[in-house]
Amino acid sequence: MGRVLGLLVVAVIVLLSYKFYFSHLQQSSGTGSPVQVISEVGAKNDLVNIGRAEVSYNLEHHTYATFDQLVSSGLISMTRSGRDGYTYEIDASESEYRATARCTVAGSSCTSWMIDQTSQVRPVQ
């Protein structure tokens, strides 16, 4: 009888932990439709690729590049400066750059993102 009661207590604890874990996971998995989430992840990945291209361009030319310069040099293969819901801008100088993925979805709570010479993708303030 004691073993059955112990097993029942363990089962209740596991079920409550399971419920708490997955309810917390659902709340923190982001807001927006799956398409918005996919676009946001894609925009962040594009910023990482732009950052890598900027580093390569800087090593060769000792300055940072505009979007068109990165494309024409073959360091990035994007044919347009954006993706669904985001447009890309690069502000470049000899000593620094800032690439921004701006959210263009009207009435949306999507986030604009940026990367600079620190190579850290972070939300635009």
N, C-alpha and C positions, 0 to 999 in steps of 0.2 A: 504494500500500500504506500509506503514512504517513497519507494522508487518511482511509482506512477505519479505521485504528487510532485516530486522533484522534476520529473520529465515534463509534466504539465507546466510548471513554473518556467522552465527553460524555454519551452515552446512559446509561451506568452511573451517572454522577453524578446525572443528572436522575432516574432511577428510584429511587436511594437517597434523594435529597432528597424525592421524592414520598412514598415509604413512610414516612420519618421524620415528615414534616409531618402526614400523615393519621393516623398512629398516635398522635401527640401530641395532635391535635385530638380524637380519640375519647376519650382519657383525660381531657381537660379539659372535656368538654362537659357535665359534671354527672352526678350519680348520681341514680338514681330513674327511675321510669317516665315515659313521656311525659305522662301525666295529672298526675303530681306536678309536673313542670317547668312545664306550662301553668298549673296552679293557683298556683305560686310567682310566675310572671311576672305573672299576673293580680292577685295580692295586692299585688305591688310597684307595679303601675300604679294600683291602687285607692288605695294610700297616697299616691302623687303627686297624685291627684285630691283626696284629703282635705286634703293640704297646701295645694293651691291654694284650696280652699274655705275653709280656716282663714284664709288671708291675706285673702281677700275679706271674710269675716265680721269680721275684726279691723279692717279699714279702715272698715267701716260702724258697728260697735258698740264699738270700742275695747276689746275683750276677745276671748278665744278661745272656741270653742263645743264643746259635747258633740256626740256623733253625732246625737242626736235634734234638736238645734237646727239642725245643718247640713241635715238632711233637711227639717225643717219650713220652713226659710227658702228651700228650693229650690236650694241651692248644690250639693248632691249628689243624685243620683237613685237611690241604692241603696235597695232595699226591705228588705234585711236586713243585719245587721252582720257580714258574712262571706261567704265563698265556700267551695267544697269544700276541706276540709282546713285552713281558716284562719278564725279569728274576729277581729273588730276591736274594739279598745278605744281610747277617747280620754280622756286625762286633760288637762283644760283649766283654765286660770286666766286672770287678767287679763293676765298678762305672758308666758305660755308655754303650749305644748301639747306633747303627745307622743301620737302615734297609733301603735298597735302592731297588727301582723298576727301573731297567735299560731298556730303550727302545732298542730293538734289531732289529727294522725294518730298513733295509738298505735304504738309500735315502729318509727317511721320516723326517718330521719336528716334530715328537712326542717328548714329554718331559719326561725326567727321573725324578722320584720323590723320596723323602726320608722322614723318620720320625726318631726322636731320643727321648731321655728321656723327652723332652719338650712336647711330644705328638702332635706336629704340623706337618702336612703333607705339604711339600713345595718342590719347584723345586730344583733339584741338581744344584749347582753353578759350 
